[in-house]
Amino acid sequence: MRWSVAASKKFFDVIIIGAGSVGTPAAMFLAREGIRTLVIDKFPSAGQGSNKHAIGGLRATHSDPAKIRICLRSLEIFGTWKELYGDNIEWHKGGYAFAAYAEAEEQTLKELLVTQKAFGLNISWLDQKEFLEVIPDLNPNGLVGGMFSPDDGHASPLLSAHAFFLQARRAGAEFHFNETA
């Protein structure tokens, strides 16, 4: 089914509502495939909604295999963005950690490791001493240990949204700002 924006008499294959952390990358990848894409956002530019308040963490340390696969791809995209496109999105690979202060937490985290490692995550269980070497400012009282995934990291949500926006436009996606659906 094709969608039409009546006022402009243009036809689009896909209309995306929102130019944030989901809408702009979706527009970029769709437009690259030759799919006529329109993005509508009520704000004046990309990344101004909830994306503006995000902290920018990217991690593949999930329990659901589908999330792990998607997030591994996200880490690959963000980790190579500057090399591929030249935009500085302030990507920093600094890792992600889950601390355990009780035996039940330790058991849960160690059970998750089986799934996470099966999907190729570079993640390890660290005992208290090893964990404090990685994150020395943690409260050591009662700390059992924790999981650490060094390949996770963070990027600027605003710079990332803008970079995806620029690439989406270059690929042919059209953006209408200050409009509501």
Order of alpha helices (4+ residues) and beta strands (2+ residues): beta-beta-beta-alpha-beta-beta-alpha-beta-alpha-beta-alpha-beta-beta-alpha-beta
